[in-house]
């Protein structure tokens, strides 16, 4: 399932990031968003969501949230 299908406040483990954009992959990796890392959706917002990865909080749009597959 992707980040738009999860519950707020629950921790999930990232399985993979489905994107062909290498620049986007590198950016997400720099945030700590990669396979095996824990991620929590703090809040859903219009057009995206706020997530917690490691010790940081980030706002991501719906297109990016769909690309992050968790389990």
Contact map, one row per residue, 1 for C-alpha under 8 A:
11101100000000000000000000000000000000000000000000000000000000000000111
11111100000000000000000000000000000000000000000000000000000000001111110
11111100000000000000000000000000000000001000000000000000000000001101110
01111100000000000000000000000000000000000000000000000000000001001100000
11111110000000000000000000000000000000000000000000000000000000000000000
11111111010000000000000000000000000000001000000000000000000000000000000
00001111110000000000000000000000000000001000000000000000000000000000000
00000111110000000000000000000000000000011111000000000000000000000000000
00000011111000000000000000000000000000011110000000000000000000000000000
00000111111100000000000000000000000000011000000000000000000000000000000
00000000111110000000000000000000000001111000000000000000000000000000000
00000000011111000000000000000000000001110000000000000000000000000000011
00000000001111100000000000000000001111100000000000000000000000000000011
00000000000111111000000000000000111111100000000000000000000000000001111
00000000000011111000000000000000011100000000000000000000000000000001111
00000000000001111100000000000000011000000000000000000000000000000001110
00000000000001111110000010000000011000000000000000000000000000000011100
00000000000000011111000000000000000000000000000000000000000000000011100
00000000000000001111110110000000000000000000000000000000000000000010000
00000000000000000111110000000000000000000000000000000000000000000000000
00000000000000000011111110000000000000000000000000000000000000000000000
00000000000000000011111111000000000000000000000000000000000000000000000
00000000000000000000111111100000000000000000000000000000000000000000000
00000000000000000010111111110000000000000000000000000000000000000000000
00000000000000001010111111111000000000000000000000000000000000000000000
00000000000000000000011111111100000000000000000000000000000000000000000
00000000000000000000001111111110000000000000000000000000000000000000000
00000000000000000000000111111111110000000000000000000000000000000000000
00000000000000000000000011111111110000000000000000000000000000000000000
00000000000000000000000001111111100000000000000000000000000000000000000
00000000000000000000000000111111100000000000000000001000000000000000000
00000000000000000000000000011111110010000000000000001100000000000000000
00000000000001000000000000011111111010100000000000001000000000000000000
00000000000001111000000000011001111110000000000000000000000000000000000
00000000000011111000000000000000111110000000000000000000000000000000000
00000000000011100000000000000000011111000000000000000000000000000000000
00000000000011000000000000000001111111100000000000001000000000000000000
00000000001111000000000000000000000111110000000000001100000000000000000
00000000001111000000000000000000100011111000000000111100000000000000000
00000001111100000000000000000000000001111100000000111000000000000000000
00100111111000000000000000000000000000111111000011110000000000000000000
00000001100000000000000000000000000000011111000011110000000000000000000
00000001100000000000000000000000000000001111100011100000000000000000000
00000001000000000000000000000000000000001111110111000000000000000000000
00000000000000000000000000000000000000000011111111000000000000000000000
00000000000000000000000000000000000000000001111110000000000000000000000
00000000000000000000000000000000000000000000111110000000000011000000000
00000000000000000000000000000000000000000001111111000000001111101000000
00000000000000000000000000000000000000001111111111100000001111001000000
00000000000000000000000000000000000000001111100111110000111100000000000
00000000000000000000000000000000000000111110000011111000111100000000000
00000000000000000000000000000000000000111100000001111111110000000000000
00000000000000000000000000000011100011110000000000111111110000000000000
00000000000000000000000000000001000001100000000000011111000000000000000
00000000000000000000000000000000000000000000000000011111100000000000000
00000000000000000000000000000000000000000000000000011111110000000000000
00000000000000000000000000000000000000000000000001111011111000000000000
00000000000000000000000000000000000000000000000001111001111100000000000
00000000000000000000000000000000000000000000000111100000111110000000000
00000000000000000000000000000000000000000000000111100000011111011000000
00000000000000000000000000000000000000000000001110000000001111111000000
00010000000000000000000000000000000000000000001110000000000111111100000
00000000000000000000000000000000000000000000000100000000000011111110000
00000000000000000000000000000000000000000000000000000000000111111111000
01110000000000000000000000000000000000000000000110000000000111111111000
01110000000000000000000000000000000000000000000000000000000001111111100
01000000000000001110000000000000000000000000000000000000000000111111100
01100000000001111100000000000000000000000000000000000000000000011111110
11100000000001111100000000000000000000000000000000000000000000000111111
11100000000111110000000000000000000000000000000000000000000000000001111
10000000000111100000000000000000000000000000000000000000000000000000111
